[in-house]
Structure formats: structure tokens, C-alpha cells
Amino acid sequence: MNSNDDDLPEQTPADYIKRHIRTVPDWPSPGIQFRDITPLLSSPRVFRVLIDQFVHRYFDLRPSAIAGLDARGFIIGSVLAYELNVGFVPIRKKGKLPFTTVEETYELEYGSATVEIHTDAVRAGDRVLLIDDLIATGGTMMAGMRLLERLGATVIEGAAIVDLPELAGSARLRAAGLAVHTLVSFEGH
């Protein structure tokens, strides 16, 4: 068998996905190894393998909605919501939603940020899957979880394509009571 990227049988889906994530050194600042998922999105086959990994995991768990974190969580989350036949809820950066919102501010390595959700985005008792492309320090996902819980939803799991375990975000989320599922991990920042 040749070593074409489309030859999935000789590797696990996680290995296949990981091979298609580009590392951009020193972006957005020196010392950061940015894990770029855009190559996953540009290949129809890789994108299908990626989405199928999440569909297979959540098909039986049956969330009532998928909440995607701004902005790459929108891409994966909306397609996953479509595939699972559930609604999609955007959690946006402050000032981007036009209706009544609640907000949550969280700390970043270099400052703080705020995310918002519409007050009618979920209802009490909804079982929501929270999704993003990557978990680094866990701040964005933690803020998303808090917003959903303030509106009465239960966050059944936090999911991402990439985990950066060295930054301890997944451990922090688990310590806060959130189950976490990621497809691949990378050492370093």
C-alpha cells in the first residue's frame, strides 16, 4: 500500500487527524507553537474523518444542543449539530450578539477576555455539548460552561480536537467537574 494521505487503514483516525494539523512556530508571539486546524477543514476526506469521530462519540449520548466557542468551535459544532439533528448555540466574543446576553470574563496568559451567550439560547434541563478546536489553559471553555450552567443547562462534556496538556487546561476543567474529550494532544505550547 502506498503512503498517500488518503490511506487511512494503516493508521488510527487520531493519527490521521494529527498528521493534518499544521504547526506554525512563533505565532502569534515568539515561543508559541500554534496548532492550525485549517488543513483539516480544507480536505473533504480529513474533515469527514474528523466530524465522524465526534458523531460516533455523541450519537448515543444525545445532547439536546451543541454550543460552539467563538470562532473555530462554530465550524466543528455547527456541522456536528447538523449530523446529530440538534440545535447549535454560538458562544461569542463580547459585543457580537444582537439580543439580550449574559457574559463571563476569564483570564488569559496576557490579559482577559469576555464571552457572551443569548439569554434564550438554552433552557433549564438542556443537555449541552460544549465544543472548541483546542484546549490550552481551559479559560474559554470554563467561561462557556459557566454561561450555560447559569442559564440552567447541564454541560455533558467539553470537547476539542486538540489538547495541549502541558498548559493544564484539560486538568483544570476536569477538576471543575467537566468531563473532557479530545482527539489528539501535542506537547509544548
Backbone as JSON Lines, residues from 0, in Angstrom:
{"i":0,"aa":"M","n":[0.84,-1.18,0.0],"ca":[0.0,0.0,0.0],"c":[0.89,1.24,0.0]}
{"i":1,"aa":"N","n":[0.54,2.27,-0.76],"ca":[1.38,3.46,-0.79],"c":[1.11,4.34,0.43]}
{"i":2,"aa":"S","n":[1.9,5.4,0.58],"ca":[1.8,6.24,1.78],"c":[0.98,7.51,1.53]}
{"i":3,"aa":"N","n":[0.06,7.48,0.61],"ca":[-0.83,8.61,0.34],"c":[-1.6,8.98,1.6]}
{"i":4,"aa":"D","n":[-1.82,10.27,1.83],"ca":[-2.55,10.73,3.0],"c":[-3.96,10.16,3.08]}
{"i":5,"aa":"D","n":[-4.51,9.74,1.96],"ca":[-5.87,9.21,1.95],"c":[-5.93,7.74,2.35]}
{"i":6,"aa":"D","n":[-4.8,7.11,2.62],"ca":[-4.78,5.71,3.02],"c":[-4.96,5.6,4.52]}
{"i":7,"aa":"L","n":[-6.18,5.66,4.96],"ca":[-6.5,5.65,6.37],"c":[-6.28,4.3,7.07]}
{"i":8,"aa":"P","n":[-6.48,3.15,6.43],"ca":[-6.45,1.89,7.15],"c":[-5.19,1.6,7.96]}
{"i":9,"aa":"E","n":[-4.04,2.13,7.58],"ca":[-2.8,1.83,8.29],"c":[-2.57,2.7,9.52]}
{"i":10,"aa":"Q","n":[-3.49,3.58,9.82],"ca":[-3.32,4.46,10.96],"c":[-4.65,4.66,11.66]}
{"i":11,"aa":"T","n":[-4.59,5.08,12.9],"ca":[-5.83,5.36,13.62],"c":[-6.4,6.67,13.11]}
{"i":12,"aa":"P","n":[-7.69,6.89,13.3],"ca":[-8.26,8.2,12.92],"c":[-7.56,9.35,13.63]}
{"i":13,"aa":"A","n":[-7.19,9.16,14.89],"ca":[-6.5,10.23,15.63],"c":[-5.16,10.55,14.98]}
{"i":14,"aa":"D","n":[-4.4,9.52,14.59],"ca":[-3.11,9.76,13.93],"c":[-3.32,10.47,12.6]}
{"i":15,"aa":"Y","n":[-4.33,10.05,11.87],"ca":[-4.66,10.66,10.58],"c":[-4.99,12.15,10.75]}
{"i":16,"aa":"I","n":[-5.8,12.45,11.75],"ca":[-6.17,13.84,12.03],"c":[-4.93,14.64,12.45]}
{"i":17,"aa":"K","n":[-4.16,14.09,13.36],"ca":[-2.98,14.8,13.88],"c":[-1.99,15.13,12.77]}
{"i":18,"aa":"R","n":[-1.82,14.23,11.81],"ca":[-0.89,14.47,10.7],"c":[-1.31,15.67,9.85]}
{"i":19,"aa":"H","n":[-2.57,16.04,9.92],"ca":[-3.07,17.14,9.1],"c":[-3.2,18.46,9.86]}
{"i":20,"aa":"I","n":[-2.69,18.51,11.07],"ca":[-2.68,19.76,11.84],"c":[-1.31,20.4,11.64]}
{"i":21,"aa":"R","n":[-1.34,21.62,11.18],"ca":[-0.1,22.34,10.88],"c":[0.38,23.06,12.15]}
{"i":22,"aa":"T","n":[1.68,22.99,12.4],"ca":[2.28,23.74,13.5],"c":[2.97,24.97,12.91]}
{"i":23,"aa":"V","n":[2.58,26.13,13.42],"ca":[3.16,27.4,12.97],"c":[4.0,27.94,14.13]}
{"i":24,"aa":"P","n":[5.33,27.9,14.0],"ca":[6.19,28.36,15.1],"c":[6.13,29.88,15.28]}
{"i":25,"aa":"D","n":[6.24,30.28,16.54],"ca":[6.35,31.7,16.91],"c":[5.16,32.54,16.45]}
{"i":26,"aa":"W","n":[3.96,31.95,16.52],"ca":[2.76,32.71,16.18],"c":[1.69,32.47,17.23]}
{"i":27,"aa":"P","n":[1.06,33.44,17.79],"ca":[1.11,34.86,17.44],"c":[2.26,35.62,18.11]}
{"i":28,"aa":"S","n":[3.04,34.92,18.92],"ca":[4.19,35.58,19.54],"c":[5.33,34.58,19.67]}
{"i":29,"aa":"P","n":[6.57,35.07,19.86],"ca":[7.72,34.18,19.96],"c":[7.55,33.12,21.06]}
{"i":30,"aa":"G","n":[7.93,31.9,20.73],"ca":[7.85,30.8,21.67],"c":[6.56,29.99,21.61]}
{"i":31,"aa":"I","n":[5.55,30.51,20.94],"ca":[4.27,29.81,20.82],"c":[4.31,28.91,19.58]}
{"i":32,"aa":"Q","n":[3.88,27.68,19.74],"ca":[3.74,26.74,18.63],"c":[2.24,26.65,18.32]}
{"i":33,"aa":"F","n":[1.76,27.43,17.37],"ca":[0.33,27.49,17.06],"c":[-0.1,26.24,16.31]}
{"i":34,"aa":"R","n":[-1.14,25.57,16.8],"ca":[-1.67,24.36,16.17],"c":[-2.84,24.77,15.28]}
{"i":35,"aa":"D","n":[-2.58,24.78,13.99],"ca":[-3.51,25.29,12.99],"c":[-4.36,24.15,12.42]}
{"i":36,"aa":"I","n":[-5.69,24.24,12.64],"ca":[-6.58,23.19,12.16],"c":[-7.09,23.42,10.74]}
{"i":37,"aa":"T","n":[-6.75,24.56,10.11],"ca":[-7.33,24.83,8.8],"c":[-7.02,23.76,7.75]}
{"i":38,"aa":"P","n":[-5.86,23.07,7.79],"ca":[-5.68,21.97,6.83],"c":[-6.7,20.84,7.01]}
{"i":39,"aa":"L","n":[-7.19,20.64,8.23],"ca":[-8.22,19.63,8.45],"c":[-9.5,19.98,7.71]}
{"i":40,"aa":"L","n":[-9.78,21.26,7.65],"ca":[-11.03,21.74,7.07],"c":[-10.99,21.77,5.55]}
{"i":41,"aa":"S","n":[-9.8,21.93,4.98],"ca":[-9.7,22.1,3.53],"c":[-9.72,20.78,2.75]}
{"i":42,"aa":"S","n":[-9.51,19.68,3.42],"ca":[-9.55,18.37,2.77],"c":[-10.88,17.7,3.1]}
{"i":43,"aa":"P","n":[-11.72,17.44,2.1],"ca":[-13.02,16.83,2.38],"c":[-12.92,15.5,3.14]}
{"i":44,"aa":"R","n":[-11.94,14.68,2.8],"ca":[-11.81,13.39,3.47],"c":[-11.38,13.55,4.93]}
{"i":45,"aa":"V","n":[-10.38,14.39,5.17],"ca":[-9.91,14.6,6.55],"c":[-11.02,15.24,7.39]}
{"i":46,"aa":"F","n":[-11.73,16.2,6.82],"ca":[-12.82,16.86,7.54],"c":[-13.9,15.84,7.9]}
{"i":47,"aa":"R","n":[-14.2,14.93,6.99],"ca":[-15.21,13.89,7.26],"c":[-14.74,12.97,8.38]}
{"i":48,"aa":"V","n":[-13.48,12.55,8.34],"ca":[-12.95,11.69,9.41],"c":[-13.04,12.42,10.75]}
{"i":49,"aa":"L","n":[-12.68,13.69,10.76],"ca":[-12.75,14.5,11.98],"c":[-14.17,14.55,12.53]}
{"i":50,"aa":"I","n":[-15.12,14.95,11.7],"ca":[-16.51,15.06,12.15],"c":[-17.05,13.7,12.58]}
{"i":51,"aa":"D","n":[-16.73,12.65,11.83],"ca":[-17.21,11.32,12.18],"c":[-16.74,10.87,13.56]}
{"i":52,"aa":"Q","n":[-15.53,11.27,13.96],"ca":[-15.05,10.91,15.3],"c":[-15.97,11.47,16.38]}
{"i":53,"aa":"F","n":[-16.39,12.71,16.2],"ca":[-17.31,13.32,17.16],"c":[-18.72,12.74,17.04]}
{"i":54,"aa":"V","n":[-19.19,12.53,15.83],"ca":[-20.54,11.96,15.64],"c":[-20.63,10.6,16.32]}
{"i":55,"aa":"H","n":[-19.65,9.74,16.12],"ca":[-19.67,8.41,16.73],"c":[-19.67,8.5,18.26]}
{"i":56,"aa":"R","n":[-18.94,9.45,18.81],"ca":[-18.91,9.59,20.26],"c":[-20.24,10.08,20.83]}
{"i":57,"aa":"Y","n":[-20.86,11.03,20.16],"ca":[-22.03,11.69,20.74],"c":[-23.37,11.19,20.21]}
{"i":58,"aa":"F","n":[-23.36,10.25,19.3],"ca":[-24.62,9.75,18.76],"c":[-25.51,9.15,19.85]}
{"i":59,"aa":"D","n":[-24.94,8.34,20.72],"ca":[-25.72,7.71,21.78],"c":[-25.88,8.59,23.01]}
{"i":60,"aa":"L","n":[-24.99,9.53,23.22],"ca":[-25.11,10.44,24.38],"c":[-26.23,11.46,24.18]}
{"i":61,"aa":"R","n":[-26.58,11.71,22.95],"ca":[-27.69,12.56,22.55],"c":[-27.79,13.89,23.3]}
{"i":62,"aa":"P","n":[-26.86,14.79,23.05],"ca":[-27.03,16.13,23.62],"c":[-28.27,16.78,22.99]}
{"i":63,"aa":"S","n":[-28.88,17.71,23.71],"ca":[-30.03,18.42,23.14],"c":[-29.57,19.61,22.31]}
{"i":64,"aa":"A","n":[-28.32,20.01,22.49],"ca":[-27.75,21.11,21.7],"c":[-26.23,21.01,21.73]}
{"i":65,"aa":"I","n":[-25.61,21.63,20.73],"ca":[-24.15,21.77,20.69],"c":[-23.86,23.26,20.85]}
{"i":66,"aa":"A","n":[-23.01,23.62,21.8],"ca":[-22.57,25.01,21.97],"c":[-21.14,25.11,21.48]}
{"i":67,"aa":"G","n":[-20.92,26.0,20.51],"ca":[-19.59,26.19,19.94],"c":[-18.98,27.49,20.42]}
{"i":68,"aa":"L","n":[-17.7,27.42,20.77],"ca":[-16.97,28.61,21.24],"c":[-16.37,29.36,20.06]}
{"i":69,"aa":"D","n":[-16.49,30.66,20.09],"ca":[-16.02,31.58,19.06],"c":[-14.52,31.38,18.84]}
{"i":70,"aa":"A","n":[-14.06,31.14,17.66],"ca":[-14.79,31.05,16.41],"c":[-14.67,29.66,15.8]}
{"i":71,"aa":"R","n":[-13.56,28.98,16.03],"ca":[-13.39,27.68,15.37],"c":[-14.33,26.62,15.92]}
{"i":72,"aa":"G","n":[-14.82,26.8,17.13],"ca":[-15.84,25.89,17.66],"c":[-17.13,25.97,16.88]}
{"i":73,"aa":"F","n":[-17.35,27.1,16.19],"ca":[-18.55,27.25,15.34],"c":[-18.49,26.28,14.17]}
{"i":74,"aa":"I","n":[-17.3,26.11,13.61],"ca":[-17.16,25.29,12.41],"c":[-17.48,23.84,12.73]}
{"i":75,"aa":"I","n":[-16.8,23.3,13.74],"ca":[-17.0,21.9,14.09],"c":[-18.37,21.71,14.73]}
{"i":76,"aa":"G","n":[-18.74,22.62,15.61],"ca":[-20.0,22.49,16.34],"c":[-21.23,22.54,15.47]}
{"i":77,"aa":"S","n":[-21.25,23.42,14.48],"ca":[-22.44,23.52,13.64],"c":[-22.6,22.28,12.76]}
{"i":78,"aa":"V","n":[-21.49,21.76,12.24],"ca":[-21.57,20.54,11.43],"c":[-21.99,19.36,12.31]}
{"i":79,"aa":"L","n":[-21.45,19.27,13.5],"ca":[-21.82,18.19,14.42],"c":[-23.29,18.29,14.82]}
{"i":80,"aa":"A","n":[-23.78,19.5,15.08],"ca":[-25.2,19.69,15.4],"c":[-26.07,19.21,14.25]}
{"i":81,"aa":"Y","n":[-25.69,19.55,13.03],"ca":[-26.42,19.1,11.86],"c":[-26.45,17.57,11.79]}
{"i":82,"aa":"E","n":[-25.29,16.96,11.96],"ca":[-25.2,15.5,11.86],"c":[-26.0,14.8,12.96]}
{"i":83,"aa":"L","n":[-26.08,15.4,14.15],"ca":[-26.81,14.8,15.27],"c":[-28.28,15.24,15.32]}
{"i":84,"aa":"N","n":[-28.65,16.14,14.41],"ca":[-30.01,16.66,14.33],"c":[-30.43,17.36,15.63]}
{"i":85,"aa":"V","n":[-29.53,18.22,16.12],"ca":[-29.82,19.05,17.31],"c":[-29.48,20.49,16.98]}
{"i":86,"aa":"G","n":[-29.88,21.4,17.84],"ca":[-29.6,22.81,17.61],"c":[-28.16,23.18,17.91]}
{"i":87,"aa":"F","n":[-27.77,24.33,17.37],"ca":[-26.43,24.88,17.6],"c":[-26.54,26.21,18.32]}
{"i":88,"aa":"V","n":[-25.69,26.42,19.34],"ca":[-25.68,27.63,20.15],"c":[-24.3,28.28,20.05]}
{"i":89,"aa":"P","n":[-24.22,29.5,19.51],"ca":[-22.92,30.18,19.48],"c":[-22.62,30.89,20.79]}
{"i":90,"aa":"I","n":[-21.42,30.72,21.28],"ca":[-20.91,31.5,22.41],"c":[-19.86,32.41,21.8]}
{"i":91,"aa":"R","n":[-20.17,33.72,21.81],"ca":[-19.38,34.69,21.05],"c":[-18.54,35.59,21.94]}
{"i":92,"aa":"K","n":[-17.58,36.22,21.31],"ca":[-16.82,37.28,21.99],"c":[-17.76,38.44,22.27]}
{"i":93,"aa":"K","n":[-17.48,39.17,23.32],"ca":[-18.33,40.27,23.77],"c":[-18.62,41.25,22.63]}
{"i":94,"aa":"G","n":[-19.89,41.65,22.56],"ca":[-20.3,42.65,21.6],"c":[-20.71,42.13,20.24]}
{"i":95,"aa":"K","n":[-20.76,40.82,20.05],"ca":[-21.07,40.25,18.74],"c":[-22.5,39.72,18.62]}
{"i":96,"aa":"L","n":[-23.21,39.57,19.73],"ca":[-24.56,39.04,19.69],"c":[-25.58,40.17,19.8]}
{"i":97,"aa":"P","n":[-26.65,40.15,18.99],"ca":[-27.56,41.28,18.91],"c":[-28.7,41.31,19.92]}
{"i":98,"aa":"F","n":[-28.93,40.23,20.65],"ca":[-30.07,40.15,21.56],"c":[-29.56,40.24,23.0]}
{"i":99,"aa":"T","n":[-30.44,40.09,23.96],"ca":[-30.08,40.13,25.37],"c":[-29.11,38.99,25.68]}
{"i":100,"aa":"T","n":[-28.02,39.31,26.37],"ca":[-26.98,38.31,26.64],"c":[-26.62,38.26,28.13]}
{"i":101,"aa":"V","n":[-25.95,37.2,28.5],"ca":[-25.21,37.12,29.76],"c":[-23.76,36.95,29.35]}
{"i":102,"aa":"E","n":[-22.86,37.4,30.2],"ca":[-21.44,37.35,29.84],"c":[-20.61,36.76,30.96]}
{"i":103,"aa":"E","n":[-19.44,36.3,30.58],"ca":[-18.48,35.73,31.51],"c":[-17.09,36.19,31.09]}
{"i":104,"aa":"T","n":[-16.35,36.76,32.03],"ca":[-14.99,37.21,31.77],"c":[-14.02,36.18,32.36]}
{"i":105,"aa":"Y","n":[-12.94,35.93,31.65],"ca":[-11.95,34.96,32.1],"c":[-10.55,35.49,31.8]}
{"i":106,"aa":"E","n":[-9.59,34.92,32.49],"ca":[-8.2,35.36,32.37],"c":[-7.48,34.58,31.28]}
{"i":107,"aa":"L","n":[-6.66,35.3,30.57],"ca":[-5.75,34.73,29.57],"c":[-4.33,34.89,30.07]}
{"i":108,"aa":"E","n":[-3.38,34.28,29.38],"ca":[-1.98,34.44,29.76],"c":[-1.55,35.89,29.66]}
{"i":109,"aa":"Y","n":[-2.19,36.67,28.81],"ca":[-1.77,38.04,28.52],"c":[-2.85,39.06,28.8]}
{"i":110,"aa":"G","n":[-3.85,38.74,29.63],"ca":[-4.92,39.69,29.93],"c":[-6.21,38.97,30.24]}
{"i":111,"aa":"S","n":[-7.32,39.52,29.78],"ca":[-8.61,38.88,30.0],"c":[-9.46,39.0,28.74]}
{"i":112,"aa":"A","n":[-10.53,38.21,28.69],"ca":[-11.46,38.24,27.57],"c":[-12.85,37.96,28.13]}
{"i":113,"aa":"T","n":[-13.86,38.3,27.36],"ca":[-15.24,38.1,27.76],"c":[-15.99,37.42,26.63]}
{"i":114,"aa":"V","n":[-16.8,36.42,26.98],"ca":[-17.68,35.77,26.03],"c":[-19.12,35.94,26.49]}
{"i":115,"aa":"E","n":[-20.04,35.83,25.52],"ca":[-21.46,36.03,25.79],"c":[-22.3,34.96,25.12]}
{"i":116,"aa":"I","n":[-23.52,34.82,25.63],"ca":[-24.5,33.92,25.06],"c":[-25.86,34.59,25.17]}
{"i":117,"aa":"H","n":[-26.73,34.35,24.21],"ca":[-28.09,34.88,24.31],"c":[-28.8,34.24,25.51]}
{"i":118,"aa":"T","n":[-29.6,35.02,26.19],"ca":[-30.29,34.51,27.39],"c":[-31.31,33.42,27.06]}
{"i":119,"aa":"D","n":[-31.76,33.34,25.81],"ca":[-32.72,32.31,25.44],"c":[-32.1,31.18,24.6]}
{"i":120,"aa":"A","n":[-30.78,31.07,24.64],"ca":[-30.08,30.09,23.81],"c":[-30.32,28.65,24.25]}
{"i":121,"aa":"V","n":[-30.44,28.44,25.54],"ca":[-30.72,27.1,26.1],"c":[-31.77,27.26,27.19]}
{"i":122,"aa":"R","n":[-32.37,26.13,27.53],"ca":[-33.37,26.12,28.6],"c":[-32.88,25.25,29.76]}
{"i":123,"aa":"A","n":[-33.47,25.47,30.9],"ca":[-33.16,24.64,32.06],"c":[-33.39,23.18,31.7]}
{"i":124,"aa":"G","n":[-32.43,22.34,32.04],"ca":[-32.53,20.92,31.76],"c":[-31.93,20.48,30.45]}
{"i":125,"aa":"D","n":[-31.59,21.42,29.55],"ca":[-30.94,21.04,28.31],"c":[-29.61,20.37,28.61]}
{"i":126,"aa":"R","n":[-29.29,19.35,27.83],"ca":[-28.0,18.65,27.93],"c":[-27.15,19.12,26.77]}
{"i":127,"aa":"V","n":[-26.12,19.89,27.08],"ca":[-25.36,20.58,26.05],"c":[-23.93,20.05,25.98]}
{"i":128,"aa":"L","n":[-23.47,19.83,24.75],"ca":[-22.07,19.53,24.49],"c":[-21.39,20.84,24.13]}
{"i":129,"aa":"L","n":[-20.3,21.16,24.8],"ca":[-19.53,22.37,24.56],"c":[-18.31,22.0,23.73]}
{"i":130,"aa":"I","n":[-18.08,22.71,22.61],"ca":[-17.0,22.29,21.71],"c":[-16.17,23.48,21.23]}
{"i":131,"aa":"D","n":[-14.87,23.23,21.08],"ca":[-13.92,24.19,20.55],"c":[-12.86,23.42,19.76]}
{"i":132,"aa":"D","n":[-11.96,24.14,19.13],"ca":[-10.92,23.45,18.37],"c":[-9.8,22.96,19.25]}
{"i":133,"aa":"L","n":[-9.5,23.68,20.35],"ca":[-8.3,23.41,21.13],"c":[-8.5,23.78,22.58]}
{"i":134,"aa":"I","n":[-7.92,23.0,23.47],"ca":[-7.9,23.34,24.9],"c":[-6.46,23.64,25.28]}
{"i":135,"aa":"A","n":[-6.22,24.87,25.69],"ca":[-4.89,25.29,26.16],"c":[-4.96,25.45,27.68]}
{"i":136,"aa":"T","n":[-5.25,26.65,28.15],"ca":[-5.38,26.87,29.6],"c":[-6.77,26.54,30.12]}
{"i":137,"aa":"G","n":[-7.73,26.35,29.21],"ca":[-9.08,25.98,29.6],"c":[-9.99,27.15,29.93]}
{"i":138,"aa":"G","n":[-9.49,28.37,29.87],"ca":[-10.27,29.54,30.26],"c":[-11.51,29.77,29.43]}
{"i":139,"aa":"T","n":[-11.4,29.64,28.12],"ca":[-12.56,29.88,27.26],"c":[-13.63,28.83,27.51]}
{"i":140,"aa":"M","n":[-13.24,27.57,27.59],"ca":[-14.21,26.51,27.81],"c":[-14.84,26.63,29.2]}
{"i":141,"aa":"M","n":[-14.06,27.01,30.19],"ca":[-14.6,27.19,31.54],"c":[-15.65,28.31,31.53]}
{"i":142,"aa":"A","n":[-15.36,29.4,30.83],"ca":[-16.32,30.5,30.74],"c":[-17.59,30.05,30.03]}
{"i":143,"aa":"G","n":[-17.44,29.28,28.95],"ca":[-18.6,28.76,28.24],"c":[-19.45,27.86,29.12]}
{"i":144,"aa":"M","n":[-18.8,27.0,29.89],"ca":[-19.51,26.12,30.81],"c":[-20.29,26.94,31.83]}
{"i":145,"aa":"R","n":[-19.66,27.95,32.39],"ca":[-20.34,28.78,33.39],"c":[-21.56,29.48,32.81]}
{"i":146,"aa":"L","n":[-21.43,29.99,31.59],"ca":[-22.57,30.65,30.94],"c":[-23.74,29.67,30.76]}
{"i":147,"aa":"L","n":[-23.46,28.5,30.23],"ca":[-24.51,27.51,30.01],"c":[-25.17,27.09,31.32]}
{"i":148,"aa":"E","n":[-24.36,26.89,32.34],"ca":[-24.92,26.5,33.65],"c":[-25.74,27.62,34.27]}
{"i":149,"aa":"R","n":[-25.32,28.88,34.08],"ca":[-26.12,30.0,34.59],"c":[-27.5,30.04,33.97]}
{"i":150,"aa":"L","n":[-27.63,29.55,32.75],"ca":[-28.92,29.51,32.07],"c":[-29.69,28.22,32.37]}
{"i":151,"aa":"G","n":[-29.13,27.35,33.22],"ca":[-29.83,26.15,33.65],"c":[-29.52,24.89,32.88]}
{"i":152,"aa":"A","n":[-28.64,24.96,31.91],"ca":[-28.28,23.77,31.13],"c":[-27.26,22.92,31.89]}
{"i":153,"aa":"T","n":[-27.2,21.67,31.53],"ca":[-26.18,20.75,32.02],"c":[-25.18,20.55,30.89]}
{"i":154,"aa":"V","n":[-23.91,20.82,31.15],"ca":[-22.88,20.6,30.14],"c":[-22.41,19.16,30.31]}
{"i":155,"aa":"I","n":[-22.74,18.32,29.32],"ca":[-22.43,16.89,29.45],"c":[-20.96,16.58,29.19]}
{"i":156,"aa":"E","n":[-20.3,17.45,28.41],"ca":[-18.88,17.24,28.15],"c":[-18.32,18.45,27.43]}
{"i":157,"aa":"G","n":[-17.03,18.68,27.6],"ca":[-16.3,19.66,26.82],"c":[-15.45,18.9,25.82]}
{"i":158,"aa":"A","n":[-15.56,19.24,24.55],"ca":[-14.84,18.5,23.51],"c":[-13.99,19.45,22.68]}
{"i":159,"aa":"A","n":[-12.87,18.94,22.19],"ca":[-11.99,19.71,21.32],"c":[-11.21,18.74,20.44]}
{"i":160,"aa":"I","n":[-10.69,19.26,19.37],"ca":[-9.84,18.45,18.51],"c":[-8.49,18.24,19.21]}
{"i":161,"aa":"V","n":[-7.9,19.33,19.7],"ca":[-6.53,19.31,20.22],"c":[-6.5,19.64,21.71]}
{"i":162,"aa":"D","n":[-5.69,18.9,22.43],"ca":[-5.38,19.21,23.83],"c":[-3.9,19.55,23.93]}
{"i":163,"aa":"L","n":[-3.6,20.61,24.67],"ca":[-2.22,20.96,25.0],"c":[-2.03,20.68,26.49]}
{"i":164,"aa":"P","n":[-1.76,19.42,26.87],"ca":[-1.74,19.05,28.29],"c":[-0.72,19.81,29.14]}
{"i":165,"aa":"E","n":[0.35,20.25,28.53],"ca":[1.38,21.0,29.27],"c":[0.82,22.29,29.87]}
{"i":166,"aa":"L","n":[-0.22,22.85,29.25],"ca":[-0.83,24.09,29.75],"c":[-1.92,23.82,30.79]}
{"i":167,"aa":"A","n":[-2.24,22.55,31.03],"ca":[-3.11,22.08,32.12],"c":[-4.57,22.49,32.03]}
{"i":168,"aa":"G","n":[-5.02,22.93,30.86],"ca":[-6.42,23.32,30.72],"c":[-7.39,22.17,30.93]}
{"i":169,"aa":"S","n":[-7.1,21.03,30.33],"ca":[-7.99,19.87,30.49],"c":[-8.06,19.43,31.94]}
{"i":170,"aa":"A","n":[-6.92,19.42,32.62],"ca":[-6.91,19.05,34.04],"c":[-7.72,20.04,34.86]}
{"i":171,"aa":"R","n":[-7.6,21.3,34.55],"ca":[-8.35,22.34,35.25],"c":[-9.85,22.17,35.04]}
{"i":172,"aa":"L","n":[-10.26,21.87,33.81],"ca":[-11.67,21.65,33.51],"c":[-12.21,20.42,34.23]}
{"i":173,"aa":"R","n":[-11.44,19.35,34.22],"ca":[-11.87,18.14,34.93],"c":[-11.99,18.39,36.43]}
{"i":174,"aa":"A","n":[-11.06,19.16,36.99],"ca":[-11.11,19.5,38.41],"c":[-12.36,20.32,38.74]}
{"i":175,"aa":"A","n":[-12.87,21.05,37.75],"ca":[-14.1,21.83,37.94],"c":[-15.35,21.0,37.69]}
{"i":176,"aa":"G","n":[-15.17,19.71,37.4],"ca":[-16.3,18.82,37.22],"c":[-16.77,18.61,35.8]}
{"i":177,"aa":"L","n":[-16.02,19.09,34.82],"ca":[-16.4,18.92,33.43],"c":[-15.67,17.73,32.81]}
{"i":178,"aa":"A","n":[-16.42,16.79,32.27],"ca":[-15.8,15.7,31.51],"c":[-15.23,16.31,30.24]}
{"i":179,"aa":"V","n":[-14.04,15.86,29.84],"ca":[-13.36,16.42,28.67],"c":[-12.99,15.3,27.71]}
{"i":180,"aa":"H","n":[-13.22,15.57,26.42],"ca":[-12.84,14.62,25.38],"c":[-12.09,15.38,24.28]}
{"i":181,"aa":"T","n":[-10.89,14.92,23.96],"ca":[-10.13,15.49,22.85],"c":[-9.67,14.35,21.95]}
{"i":182,"aa":"L","n":[-9.4,14.69,20.7],"ca":[-8.99,13.67,19.74],"c":[-7.49,13.45,19.7]}
{"i":183,"aa":"V","n":[-6.71,14.54,19.82],"ca":[-5.25,14.44,19.76],"c":[-4.64,15.39,20.79]}
{"i":184,"aa":"S","n":[-3.39,15.14,21.13],"ca":[-2.69,16.06,22.03],"c":[-1.31,16.35,21.47]}
{"i":185,"aa":"F","n":[-0.8,17.53,21.81],"ca":[0.53,17.96,21.43],"c":[1.25,18.42,22.68]}
{"i":186,"aa":"E","n":[2.5,18.03,22.81],"ca":[3.33,18.54,23.9],"c":[3.79,19.94,23.53]}
{"i":187,"aa":"G","n":[4.06,20.75,24.51],"ca":[4.51,22.12,24.28],"c":[3.35,23.05,24.05]}
{"i":188,"aa":"H","n":[3.67,24.3,23.84],"ca":[2.64,25.33,23.7],"c":[2.21,25.39,22.26]}
